[in-house]
Amino acid sequence: MEAIAKLNNCPTSPRKMRLVVDLIRGERVEKALYILKYTNKEAAIRVEKLLLSAIKNWELKNEGQRPEDAQLFVKTIMVDGGRQLKRLRPAPQGRGYRIRKRSNHVTLVVDSKNVEPQN
């Protein structure tokens, strides 16, 4: 049984977030947490909190089971572009250069490898 966690409007560019997300795609949850803990990027902190949230969501769905016994892994993780805040930076000769402050949406799905039959 899978559990989902979402992070919307995270103020990091999608390109920077994808660098971190690609490190943990398909990994076991324990290994993914270690990878994120020792990754020296700001986006890793946010993805680590999101992964912990997905694990808690899985525990709520599957009461009585422990995540360690279920062999949880990161099934899918996607980064989509969010809204852009448009700002103007002063430029020479009275012009203005547009700055696009990007944000992103992250969707993380955690699933268990050993599937037990439902009664």
N, CA, C and O atoms as CSV, one atom per row, in Angstrom:
chain,resi,resn,atom,element,x,y,z
A,1,MET,N,N,0.851,-1.176,0.000
A,1,MET,CA,C,0.000,0.000,0.000
A,1,MET,C,C,0.894,1.235,0.000
A,1,MET,O,O,1.887,1.302,0.725
A,2,GLU,N,N,0.527,2.200,-0.817
A,2,GLU,CA,C,1.380,3.370,-0.974
A,2,GLU,C,C,0.821,4.573,-0.224
A,2,GLU,O,O,-0.365,4.633,0.099
A,3,ALA,N,N,1.697,5.516,0.040
A,3,ALA,CA,C,1.324,6.768,0.712
A,3,ALA,C,C,1.936,7.924,-0.062
A,3,ALA,O,O,3.022,7.809,-0.630
A,4,ILE,N,N,1.217,9.041,-0.073
A,4,ILE,CA,C,1.618,10.198,-0.875
A,4,ILE,C,C,1.850,11.400,0.036
A,4,ILE,O,O,1.148,11.588,1.030
A,5,ALA,N,N,2.839,12.203,-0.317
A,5,ALA,CA,C,3.069,13.483,0.359
A,5,ALA,C,C,3.363,14.517,-0.723
A,5,ALA,O,O,4.051,14.223,-1.701
A,6,LYS,N,N,2.839,15.728,-0.542
A,6,LYS,CA,C,3.028,16.786,-1.532
A,6,LYS,C,C,3.592,18.032,-0.873
A,6,LYS,O,O,3.289,18.347,0.278
A,7,LEU,N,N,4.412,18.722,-1.628
A,7,LEU,CA,C,4.973,20.005,-1.207
A,7,LEU,C,C,4.666,21.000,-2.313
A,7,LEU,O,O,5.186,20.873,-3.421
A,8,ASN,N,N,3.831,21.986,-2.029
A,8,ASN,CA,C,3.405,22.942,-3.049
A,8,ASN,C,C,4.043,24.304,-2.817
A,8,ASN,O,O,4.265,24.723,-1.681
A,9,ASN,N,N,4.332,24.983,-3.922
A,9,ASN,CA,C,4.870,26.343,-3.922
A,9,ASN,C,C,6.146,26.468,-3.092
A,9,ASN,O,O,6.287,27.395,-2.295
A,10,CYS,N,N,7.051,25.550,-3.280
A,10,CYS,CA,C,8.347,25.612,-2.605
A,10,CYS,C,C,9.222,26.638,-3.328
A,10,CYS,O,O,9.413,26.524,-4.539
A,11,PRO,N,N,9.759,27.642,-2.617
A,11,PRO,CA,C,10.465,28.736,-3.293
A,11,PRO,C,C,11.889,28.382,-3.715
A,11,PRO,O,O,12.842,29.072,-3.354
A,12,THR,N,N,12.024,27.314,-4.473
A,12,THR,CA,C,13.297,26.903,-5.051
A,12,THR,C,C,13.033,26.631,-6.523
A,12,THR,O,O,11.944,26.176,-6.871
A,13,SER,N,N,13.974,26.889,-7.376
A,13,SER,CA,C,13.725,26.639,-8.793
A,13,SER,C,C,13.619,25.136,-9.028
A,13,SER,O,O,14.298,24.357,-8.357
A,14,PRO,N,N,12.780,24.722,-9.967
A,14,PRO,CA,C,12.608,23.296,-10.227
A,14,PRO,C,C,13.904,22.603,-10.643
A,14,PRO,O,O,14.114,21.429,-10.337
A,15,ARG,N,N,14.749,23.321,-11.326
A,15,ARG,CA,C,16.018,22.739,-11.775
A,15,ARG,C,C,16.904,22.351,-10.591
A,15,ARG,O,O,17.521,21.285,-10.590
A,16,LYS,N,N,16.962,23.221,-9.590
A,16,LYS,CA,C,17.767,22.923,-8.401
A,16,LYS,C,C,17.160,21.791,-7.588
A,16,LYS,O,O,17.884,20.970,-7.025
A,17,MET,N,N,15.816,21.743,-7.523
A,17,MET,CA,C,15.151,20.687,-6.764
A,17,MET,C,C,15.345,19.332,-7.434
A,17,MET,O,O,15.506,18.321,-6.750
A,18,ARG,N,N,15.333,19.303,-8.765
A,18,ARG,CA,C,15.482,18.026,-9.482
A,18,ARG,C,C,16.855,17.406,-9.241
A,18,ARG,O,O,16.988,16.183,-9.264
A,19,LEU,N,N,17.882,18.231,-9.009
A,19,LEU,CA,C,19.214,17.693,-8.714
A,19,LEU,C,C,19.190,16.831,-7.464
A,19,LEU,O,O,19.851,15.794,-7.407
A,20,VAL,N,N,18.429,17.258,-6.460
A,20,VAL,CA,C,18.344,16.519,-5.200
A,20,VAL,C,C,17.413,15.319,-5.344
A,20,VAL,O,O,17.709,14.233,-4.845
A,21,VAL,N,N,16.292,15.518,-6.026
A,21,VAL,CA,C,15.283,14.467,-6.155
A,21,VAL,C,C,15.829,13.267,-6.926
A,21,VAL,O,O,15.498,12.124,-6.613
A,22,ASP,N,N,16.663,13.526,-7.930
A,22,ASP,CA,C,17.221,12.433,-8.724
A,22,ASP,C,C,18.128,11.522,-7.907
A,22,ASP,O,O,18.352,10.371,-8.283
A,23,LEU,N,N,18.649,12.022,-6.799
A,23,LEU,CA,C,19.527,11.204,-5.954
A,23,LEU,C,C,18.772,10.091,-5.232
A,23,LEU,O,O,19.341,9.034,-4.963
A,24,ILE,N,N,17.484,10.320,-4.913
A,24,ILE,CA,C,16.771,9.355,-4.064
A,24,ILE,C,C,15.692,8.573,-4.803
A,24,ILE,O,O,15.040,7.725,-4.195
A,25,ARG,N,N,15.484,8.824,-6.073
A,25,ARG,CA,C,14.422,8.125,-6.812
A,25,ARG,C,C,14.713,6.627,-6.860
A,25,ARG,O,O,15.774,6.208,-7.323
A,26,GLY,N,N,13.761,5.822,-6.376
A,26,GLY,CA,C,13.887,4.368,-6.401
A,26,GLY,C,C,14.663,3.769,-5.239
A,26,GLY,O,O,14.794,2.547,-5.162
A,27,GLU,N,N,15.178,4.585,-4.340
A,27,GLU,CA,C,15.983,4.084,-3.218
A,27,GLU,C,C,15.097,3.634,-2.059
A,27,GLU,O,O,13.937,4.034,-1.956
A,28,ARG,N,N,15.659,2.799,-1.192
A,28,ARG,CA,C,14.977,2.448,0.057
A,28,ARG,C,C,14.882,3.696,0.923
A,28,ARG,O,O,15.718,4.593,0.818
A,29,VAL,N,N,13.866,3.755,1.774
A,29,VAL,CA,C,13.600,4.962,2.559
A,29,VAL,C,C,14.753,5.270,3.505
A,29,VAL,O,O,15.132,6.431,3.659
A,30,GLU,N,N,15.313,4.252,4.137
A,30,GLU,CA,C,16.412,4.483,5.085
A,30,GLU,C,C,17.631,5.071,4.366
A,30,GLU,O,O,18.263,6.009,4.853
A,31,LYS,N,N,17.947,4.504,3.202
A,31,LYS,CA,C,19.103,4.993,2.447
A,31,LYS,C,C,18.838,6.404,1.927
A,31,LYS,O,O,19.742,7.241,1.908
A,32,ALA,N,N,17.602,6.669,1.506
A,32,ALA,CA,C,17.248,7.998,1.001
A,32,ALA,C,C,17.396,9.056,2.094
A,32,ALA,O,O,17.850,10.167,1.821
A,33,LEU,N,N,17.014,8.718,3.332
A,33,LEU,CA,C,17.162,9.670,4.434
A,33,LEU,C,C,18.632,9.976,4.701
A,33,LEU,O,O,18.989,11.121,4.976
A,34,TYR,N,N,19.495,8.943,4.619
A,34,TYR,CA,C,20.930,9.183,4.808
A,34,TYR,C,C,21.487,10.058,3.695
A,34,TYR,O,O,22.282,10.964,3.946
A,35,ILE,N,N,21.065,9.784,2.462
A,35,ILE,CA,C,21.547,10.582,1.334
A,35,ILE,C,C,21.159,12.047,1.514
A,35,ILE,O,O,21.981,12.944,1.322
A,36,LEU,N,N,19.902,12.282,1.885
A,36,LEU,CA,C,19.427,13.661,2.035
A,36,LEU,C,C,20.080,14.362,3.209
A,36,LEU,O,O,20.331,15.566,3.161
A,37,LYS,N,N,20.356,13.604,4.268
A,37,LYS,CA,C,20.970,14.214,5.452
A,37,LYS,C,C,22.366,14.751,5.140
A,37,LYS,O,O,22.774,15.778,5.682
A,38,TYR,N,N,23.096,14.056,4.266
A,38,TYR,CA,C,24.473,14.455,3.982
A,38,TYR,C,C,24.635,15.137,2.630
A,38,TYR,O,O,25.759,15.314,2.161
A,39,THR,N,N,23.539,15.519,2.003
A,39,THR,CA,C,23.619,16.299,0.775
A,39,THR,C,C,23.678,17.775,1.139
A,39,THR,O,O,22.855,18.268,1.911
A,40,ASN,N,N,24.638,18.463,0.588
A,40,ASN,CA,C,24.899,19.845,0.974
A,40,ASN,C,C,24.136,20.821,0.074
A,40,ASN,O,O,24.741,21.660,-0.592
A,41,LYS,N,N,22.812,20.707,0.058
A,41,LYS,CA,C,21.973,21.613,-0.723
A,41,LYS,C,C,20.766,21.999,0.115
A,41,LYS,O,O,20.299,21.220,0.946
A,42,GLU,N,N,20.268,23.206,-0.109
A,42,GLU,CA,C,19.114,23.681,0.655
A,42,GLU,C,C,17.871,22.862,0.335
A,42,GLU,O,O,17.033,22.636,1.208
A,43,ALA,N,N,17.747,22.423,-0.902
A,43,ALA,CA,C,16.573,21.652,-1.307
A,43,ALA,C,C,16.515,20.302,-0.591
A,43,ALA,O,O,15.431,19.743,-0.422
A,44,ALA,N,N,17.657,19.773,-0.170
A,44,ALA,CA,C,17.687,18.473,0.499
A,44,ALA,C,C,16.943,18.523,1.831
A,44,ALA,O,O,16.331,17.531,2.228
A,45,ILE,N,N,16.983,19.651,2.521
A,45,ILE,CA,C,16.285,19.785,3.804
A,45,ILE,C,C,14.782,19.668,3.589
A,45,ILE,O,O,14.091,18.995,4.353
A,46,ARG,N,N,14.276,20.329,2.539
A,46,ARG,CA,C,12.837,20.298,2.272
A,46,ARG,C,C,12.382,18.921,1.810
A,46,ARG,O,O,11.303,18.467,2.193
A,47,VAL,N,N,13.189,18.248,0.992
A,47,VAL,CA,C,12.818,16.916,0.513
A,47,VAL,C,C,12.878,15.914,1.664
A,47,VAL,O,O,12.083,14.976,1.705
A,48,GLU,N,N,13.806,16.101,2.593
A,48,GLU,CA,C,13.894,15.208,3.752
A,48,GLU,C,C,12.633,15.322,4.612
A,48,GLU,O,O,12.097,14.308,5.058
A,49,LYS,N,N,12.160,16.539,4.846
A,49,LYS,CA,C,10.924,16.721,5.609
A,49,LYS,C,C,9.738,16.103,4.875
A,49,LYS,O,O,8.851,15.522,5.499
A,50,LEU,N,N,9.724,16.230,3.559
A,50,LEU,CA,C,8.645,15.651,2.761
A,50,LEU,C,C,8.667,14.127,2.830
A,50,LEU,O,O,7.612,13.496,2.906
A,51,LEU,N,N,9.848,13.535,2.804
A,51,LEU,CA,C,9.971,12.079,2.898
A,51,LEU,C,C,9.512,11.578,4.262
A,51,LEU,O,O,8.839,10.552,4.351
A,52,LEU,N,N,9.872,12.296,5.326
A,52,LEU,CA,C,9.403,11.924,6.663
A,52,LEU,C,C,7.882,12.020,6.756
A,52,LEU,O,O,7.249,11.197,7.417
A,53,SER,N,N,7.298,13.014,6.103
A,53,SER,CA,C,5.848,13.158,6.076
A,53,SER,C,C,5.194,11.989,5.344
A,53,SER,O,O,4.155,11.491,5.776
A,54,ALA,N,N,5.795,11.549,4.242
A,54,ALA,CA,C,5.252,10.408,3.497
A,54,ALA,C,C,5.320,9.129,4.325
A,54,ALA,O,O,4.416,8.296,4.259
A,55,ILE,N,N,6.388,8.972,5.104
A,55,ILE,CA,C,6.511,7.790,5.968
A,55,ILE,C,C,5.425,7.807,7.037
A,55,ILE,O,O,4.816,6.776,7.322
A,56,LYS,N,N,5.177,8.978,7.631
A,56,LYS,CA,C,4.116,9.092,8.641
A,56,LYS,C,C,2.746,8.815,8.029
A,56,LYS,O,O,1.902,8.174,8.656
A,57,ASN,N,N,2.523,9.298,6.804
A,57,ASN,CA,C,1.253,9.014,6.132
A,57,ASN,C,C,1.083,7.514,5.904
A,57,ASN,O,O,-0.022,6.986,6.036
A,58,TRP,N,N,2.173,6.826,5.561
A,58,TRP,CA,C,2.114,5.379,5.370
A,58,TRP,C,C,1.781,4.677,6.685
A,58,TRP,O,O,1.003,3.723,6.710
A,59,GLU,N,N,2.381,5.160,7.782
A,59,GLU,CA,C,2.095,4.552,9.093
A,59,GLU,C,C,0.632,4.721,9.477
A,59,GLU,O,O,0.043,3.815,10.066
A,60,LEU,N,N,0.031,5.875,9.152
A,60,LEU,CA,C,-1.380,6.090,9.461
A,60,LEU,C,C,-2.280,5.181,8.642
A,60,LEU,O,O,-3.308,4.717,9.136
A,61,LYS,N,N,-1.907,4.921,7.400
A,61,LYS,CA,C,-2.708,4.034,6.555
A,61,LYS,C,C,-2.589,2.575,6.981
A,61,LYS,O,O,-3.549,1.811,6.881
A,62,ASN,N,N,-1.411,2.197,7.453
A,62,ASN,CA,C,-1.130,0.796,7.793
A,62,ASN,C,C,-0.847,0.676,9.279
A,62,ASN,O,O,0.301,0.487,9.682
A,63,GLU,N,N,-1.873,0.784,10.084
A,63,GLU,CA,C,-1.682,0.692,11.531
A,63,GLU,C,C,-1.295,-0.731,11.905
A,63,GLU,O,O,-1.805,-1.701,11.343
A,64,GLY,N,N,-0.388,-0.833,12.860
A,64,GLY,CA,C,0.067,-2.134,13.318
A,64,GLY,C,C,1.281,-2.648,12.571
A,64,GLY,O,O,1.878,-3.639,12.991
A,65,GLN,N,N,1.667,-2.009,11.478
A,65,GLN,CA,C,2.857,-2.411,10.745
A,65,GLN,C,C,3.962,-1.394,10.969
A,65,GLN,O,O,3.709,-0.201,11.134
A,66,ARG,N,N,5.183,-1.885,10.970
A,66,ARG,CA,C,6.337,-1.001,11.128
A,66,ARG,C,C,6.961,-0.729,9.768
A,66,ARG,O,O,7.046,-1.631,8.936
A,67,PRO,N,N,7.398,0.502,9.532
A,67,PRO,CA,C,8.003,0.809,8.229
A,67,PRO,C,C,9.289,0.028,7.966
A,67,PRO,O,O,9.619,-0.249,6.813
A,68,GLU,N,N,10.016,-0.329,9.023
A,68,GLU,CA,C,11.259,-1.083,8.848
A,68,GLU,C,C,10.970,-2.474,8.296
A,68,GLU,O,O,11.731,-2.992,7.479
A,69,ASP,N,N,9.856,-3.085,8.750
A,69,ASP,CA,C,9.521,-4.433,8.299
A,69,ASP,C,C,8.931,-4.438,6.897
A,69,ASP,O,O,9.029,-5.444,6.194
A,70,ALA,N,N,8.324,-3.339,6.478
A,70,ALA,CA,C,7.635,-3.291,5.192
A,70,ALA,C,C,8.573,-2.996,4.025
A,70,ALA,O,O,8.144,-3.050,2.873
A,71,GLN,N,N,9.831,-2.689,4.290
A,71,GLN,CA,C,10.810,-2.363,3.257
A,71,GLN,C,C,10.287,-1.255,2.338
A,71,GLN,O,O,10.112,-1.450,1.135
A,72,LEU,N,N,10.046,-0.097,2.937
A,72,LEU,CA,C,9.543,1.041,2.171
A,72,LEU,C,C,10.603,1.561,1.201
A,72,LEU,O,O,11.797,1.560,1.502
A,73,PHE,N,N,10.140,2.006,0.030
A,73,PHE,CA,C,11.047,2.615,-0.932
A,73,PHE,C,C,10.330,3.772,-1.617
A,73,PHE,O,O,9.102,3.860,-1.597
A,74,VAL,N,N,11.114,4.654,-2.221
A,74,VAL,CA,C,10.565,5.815,-2.921
A,74,VAL,C,C,10.110,5.328,-4.295
A,74,VAL,O,O,10.926,5.084,-5.183
A,75,LYS,N,N,8.797,5.192,-4.453
A,75,LYS,CA,C,8.256,4.659,-5.704
A,75,LYS,C,C,8.348,5.685,-6.823
A,75,LYS,O,O,8.948,5.420,-7.865
A,76,THR,N,N,7.760,6.846,-6.612
A,76,THR,CA,C,7.875,7.929,-7.594
A,76,THR,C,C,8.082,9.239,-6.857
A,76,THR,O,O,7.587,9.434,-5.747
A,77,ILE,N,N,8.815,10.121,-7.489
A,77,ILE,CA,C,8.979,11.473,-6.963
A,77,ILE,C,C,9.097,12.396,-8.168
A,77,ILE,O,O,9.942,12.197,-9.041
A,78,MET,N,N,8.230,13.414,-8.199
A,78,MET,CA,C,8.162,14.310,-9.348
A,78,MET,C,C,8.331,15.751,-8.894
A,78,MET,O,O,7.892,16.133,-7.809
A,79,VAL,N,N,8.969,16.536,-9.735
A,79,VAL,CA,C,9.102,17.973,-9.498
A,79,VAL,C,C,8.464,18.682,-10.680
A,79,VAL,O,O,8.890,18.503,-11.820
A,80,ASP,N,N,7.455,19.478,-10.414
A,80,ASP,CA,C,6.789,20.263,-11.449
A,80,ASP,C,C,6.987,21.741,-11.145
A,80,ASP,O,O,7.152,22.130,-9.989
A,81,GLY,N,N,6.969,22.543,-12.170
A,81,GLY,CA,C,7.110,23.981,-11.986
A,81,GLY,C,C,5.879,24.574,-11.333
A,81,GLY,O,O,4.754,24.204,-11.666
A,82,GLY,N,N,6.086,25.481,-10.416
A,82,GLY,CA,C,4.990,26.178,-9.753
A,82,GLY,C,C,4.814,27.560,-10.353
A,82,GLY,O,O,5.208,27.816,-11.491
A,83,ARG,N,N,4.218,28.443,-9.573
A,83,ARG,CA,C,4.009,29.791,-10.084
A,83,ARG,C,C,5.325,30.570,-10.076
A,83,ARG,O,O,6.255,30.250,-9.336
A,84,GLN,N,N,5.370,31.585,-10.909
A,84,GLN,CA,C,6.549,32.442,-10.981
A,84,GLN,C,C,6.175,33.825,-10.485
A,84,GLN,O,O,5.178,34.407,-10.912
A,85,LEU,N,N,6.989,34.342,-9.579
A,85,LEU,CA,C,6.823,35.725,-9.149
A,85,LEU,C,C,7.670,36.583,-10.076
A,85,LEU,O,O,8.868,36.344,-10.232
A,86,LYS,N,N,7.051,37.573,-10.684
A,86,LYS,CA,C,7.773,38.405,-11.649
A,86,LYS,C,C,8.174,39.711,-10.986
A,86,LYS,O,O,7.334,40.435,-10.450
A,87,ARG,N,N,9.459,40.001,-11.027
A,87,ARG,CA,C,10.011,41.201,-10.428
A,87,ARG,C,C,10.815,41.965,-11.488
A,87,ARG,O,O,11.228,41.389,-12.494
A,88,LEU,N,N,11.033,43.253,-11.255
A,88,LEU,CA,C,11.818,44.065,-12.182
A,88,LEU,C,C,13.104,44.523,-11.512
A,88,LEU,O,O,13.103,44.977,-10.368
A,89,ARG,N,N,14.189,44.394,-12.243
A,89,ARG,CA,C,15.487,44.883,-11.779
A,89,ARG,C,C,15.853,46.093,-12.625
A,89,ARG,O,O,15.748,46.040,-13.850
A,90,PRO,N,N,16.280,47.178,-11.997
A,90,PRO,CA,C,16.660,48.360,-12.783
A,90,PRO,C,C,17.806,48.033,-13.745
A,90,PRO,O,O,18.749,47.319,-13.403
A,91,ALA,N,N,17.690,48.575,-14.947
A,91,ALA,CA,C,18.689,48.338,-15.983
A,91,ALA,C,C,19.123,49.700,-16.550
A,91,ALA,O,O,18.482,50.716,-16.282
A,92,PRO,N,N,20.184,49.717,-17.314
A,92,PRO,CA,C,20.664,50.995,-17.869
A,92,PRO,C,C,19.647,51.658,-18.797
A,92,PRO,O,O,18.812,50.988,-19.406
A,93,GLN,N,N,19.732,52.982,-18.893
A,93,GLN,CA,C,18.940,53.806,-19.791
A,93,GLN,C,C,17.442,53.706,-19.508
A,93,GLN,O,O,16.628,53.745,-20.431
A,94,GLY,N,N,17.086,53.580,-18.243
A,94,GLY,CA,C,15.689,53.614,-17.853
A,94,GLY,C,C,14.902,52.352,-18.127
A,94,GLY,O,O,13.683,52.328,-17.959
A,95,ARG,N,N,15.578,51.322,-18.539
A,95,ARG,CA,C,14.871,50.067,-18.795
A,95,ARG,C,C,14.782,49.255,-17.522
A,95,ARG,O,O,15.361,49.611,-16.495
A,96,GLY,N,N,14.041,48.146,-17.605
A,96,GLY,CA,C,13.943,47.223,-16.486
A,96,GLY,C,C,14.065,45.797,-16.986
A,96,GLY,O,O,13.404,45.415,-17.952
A,97,TYR,N,N,14.910,45.004,-16.333
A,97,TYR,CA,C,15.032,43.601,-16.693
A,97,TYR,C,C,14.097,42.800,-15.797
A,97,TYR,O,O,13.996,43.051,-14.596
A,98,ARG,N,N,13.427,41.847,-16.393
A,98,ARG,CA,C,12.480,41.021,-15.642
A,98,ARG,C,C,13.217,39.871,-14.958
A,98,ARG,O,O,14.033,39.184,-15.573
A,99,ILE,N,N,12.916,39.677,-13.686
A,99,ILE,CA,C,13.447,38.547,-12.919
A,99,ILE,C,C,12.285,37.617,-12.632
A,99,ILE,O,O,11.244,38.049,-12.136
A,100,ARG,N,N,12.460,36.340,-12.945
A,100,ARG,CA,C,11.429,35.350,-12.670
A,100,ARG,C,C,11.863,34.528,-11.464
A,100,ARG,O,O,12.793,33.725,-11.544
A,101,LYS,N,N,11.180,34.739,-10.350
A,101,LYS,CA,C,11.473,33.953,-9.149
A,101,LYS,C,C,10.621,32.703,-9.222
A,101,LYS,O,O,9.402,32.760,-9.062
A,102,ARG,N,N,11.262,31.582,-9.461
A,102,ARG,CA,C,10.540,30.338,-9.727
A,102,ARG,C,C,10.238,29.589,-8.439
A,102,ARG,O,O,10.944,29.727,-7.440
A,103,SER,N,N,9.181,28.796,-8.482
A,103,SER,CA,C,8.846,27.888,-7.379
A,103,SER,C,C,8.481,26.545,-7.993
A,103,SER,O,O,8.386,26.423,-9.214
A,104,ASN,N,N,8.276,25.536,-7.147
A,104,ASN,CA,C,7.984,24.208,-7.677
A,104,ASN,C,C,7.014,23.452,-6.775
A,104,ASN,O,O,6.762,23.834,-5.633
A,105,HIS,N,N,6.485,22.376,-7.325
A,105,HIS,CA,C,5.631,21.439,-6.593
A,105,HIS,C,C,6.333,20.084,-6.621
A,105,HIS,O,O,6.776,19.635,-7.678
A,106,VAL,N,N,6.436,19.433,-5.461
A,106,VAL,CA,C,7.060,18.116,-5.372
A,106,VAL,C,C,6.004,17.125,-4.904
A,106,VAL,O,O,5.291,17.380,-3.934
A,107,THR,N,N,5.907,15.999,-5.594
A,107,THR,CA,C,4.989,14.918,-5.214
A,107,THR,C,C,5.820,13.674,-4.980
A,107,THR,O,O,6.593,13.268,-5.848
A,108,LEU,N,N,5.667,13.065,-3.810
A,108,LEU,CA,C,6.458,11.909,-3.425
A,108,LEU,C,C,5.520,10.762,-3.074
A,108,LEU,O,O,4.573,10.951,-2.310
A,109,VAL,N,N,5.772,9.571,-3.624
A,109,VAL,CA,C,4.976,8.377,-3.344
A,109,VAL,C,C,5.899,7.321,-2.760
A,109,VAL,O,O,6.927,6.981,-3.345
A,110,VAL,N,N,5.515,6.806,-1.591
A,110,VAL,CA,C,6.272,5.767,-0.898
A,110,VAL,C,C,5.443,4.489,-0.938
A,110,VAL,O,O,4.230,4.525,-0.731
A,111,ASP,N,N,6.103,3.349,-1.206
A,111,ASP,CA,C,5.398,2.077,-1.285
A,111,ASP,C,C,6.214,1.004,-0.576
A,111,ASP,O,O,7.415,1.166,-0.361
A,112,SER,N,N,5.554,-0.093,-0.214
A,112,SER,CA,C,6.244,-1.203,0.463
A,112,SER,C,C,6.521,-2.295,-0.540
A,112,SER,O,O,5.717,-2.546,-1.438
A,113,LYS,N,N,7.676,-2.953,-0.386
A,113,LYS,CA,C,8.071,-4.000,-1.334
A,113,LYS,C,C,7.375,-5.320,-1.049
A,113,LYS,O,O,6.913,-5.985,-1.976
A,114,ASN,N,N,7.292,-5.713,0.224
A,114,ASN,CA,C,6.641,-6.983,0.516
A,114,ASN,C,C,5.147,-6.744,0.723
A,114,ASN,O,O,4.737,-6.064,1.663
A,115,VAL,N,N,4.355,-7.307,-0.158
A,115,VAL,CA,C,2.911,-7.102,-0.135
A,115,VAL,C,C,2.280,-8.309,0.533
A,115,VAL,O,O,2.457,-9.439,0.077
A,116,GLU,N,N,1.540,-8.076,1.615
A,116,GLU,CA,C,0.833,-9.141,2.307
A,116,GLU,C,C,-0.615,-9.164,1.841
A,116,GLU,O,O,-1.188,-8.107,1.580
A,117,PRO,N,N,-1.220,-10.340,1.730
A,117,PRO,CA,C,-2.611,-10.403,1.271
A,117,PRO,C,C,-3.558,-9.775,2.275
A,117,PRO,O,O,-3.411,-9.942,3.486
A,118,GLN,N,N,-4.549,-9.036,1.737
A,118,GLN,CA,C,-5.547,-8.386,2.592
A,118,GLN,C,C,-6.630,-9.399,2.943
A,118,GLN,O,O,-7.007,-10.222,2.108
A,119,ASN,N,N,-7.135,-9.342,4.182
A,119,ASN,CA,C,-8.205,-10.253,4.596
A,119,ASN,C,C,-9.552,-9.703,4.246
A,119,ASN,O,O,-10.569,-10.340,4.521
